[in-house]
């Protein structure tokens, strides 16, 4: 299962903390992680193997949206920073729209991201 990980600058530390908290789930062999550029660097520094796309403002959000549309990416975890403005907001909106069109789960905060990961984890 391919999962996209994206975080606005103000949420990157929260995303890394979330990744570390869910390391057992996210490092399973069946899980493949793709990221936007800078988020990917942070995830790699935390010990995760990821496939990095471009930085969000340089087209990374669009690359991930394309993978959603192609049926490759099955879940998107996007830690958005609602308290800051973003020059590439139209790209973010496009990604949200593509997830909606293709019925792909999209979490925009830690609470919903945790629910999504819990849902794909087998219960013992």
N, C-alpha and C positions, 0 to 999 in steps of 0.2 A: 504494500500500500504506500503510495507516494503522498506525503504530507508537505505542504508549503508552510514555511515559517517566515513571517515578516514582522518587523517592529519599527515604528517611528523612532527617531533618535531619543526622544524623552522616555521611551518604553523599552529600550534595548536591555538595560540592566534587569528590568522585570522579566523580560523574555528569557534571558540567560538563567535567572533564578528558577523560572518555571521549567526550563529544559532540564536543569540539574535535578529538580524535584521529581521529574518524570523520566529520569535516565533509564530506568529498567524497562519502561514501555518503549521509549524512542530508540533504544539501541538494539531492539530485537531485529533479527535478520530479515523479517518480513516487512519492516518499515524502512522506507527510503525518504530522506529529508532533502527538500530543495529550499533554497532561501534567496532573498535578494542579497546583493553584494555585501554591504557592511554588516547586516545581521548575520550573514554566513561567516564572516571573519570572527565575529564575537562567539558564534556557536562552535567554530573550530577551536578557538582558544580555550573553550570550556571542555574540549575533548570529544566533540561530536563530528562524525563524518557526514559532510553535506555536499550537495552539488549547488554551486553558487551561480545565480543569474546575475545580470547587471544590477547596479544600485537602483533602487526604486525610481528616483527622479530621472535616471538615464534610460529607463525602459524595463527595469526588472519586474515591475508590477504587470506590465503588458506581456512579458514573457511567461509569467506564471499564469495569467489569464488565458493565454494561448494553450498552455498545457491542460488547464481545466477544460477548455472547449474541446480539446483533442481526446479527453477522457483519461488522461494520464494521471493528473493530480486529483485525488479523491477527497481531500480535506484541506482547508486553508485556516491557519491560525495567524491572525493579523492583529497584533497588539497596537491599536491605534491610540494616538495621543489626542484626546478630544479638546485639550486646553491650548493647543497650538495650531496656527494656520500652516498649511502645507502648499507649496507652489504646485505640486503635482496632484492636487486633489481630484482633478478630472480622471487621472489614471486610477486612483483609488476607487472612485465611483464606478469606473468601467469594470474593475475587478469584482466589485460587489455585484454588479449587474450580471456579469458572466457566471458567477457562482449561482445566482438566482435562476438564470436561464437554464443552466445545466444541473440544477438541483444538487449542488455540492455544498456540504456543510461549511459554514464560514463563522469562525469565532472571532470577535473583535475585542475581547477582554479575557483576563485570566479565568474568571469563573466559568464562562462558556467553553473555553478551551479545555479546562479540566474535565467538564462534563463529557465533552467529545472523546477525550482520551480514555476516560473511565468506561465509556460505552464500547470501546473496541478492545478492552482488556478482559480476558476470560476471568470469571469469578472462580475462586477456589472453594 
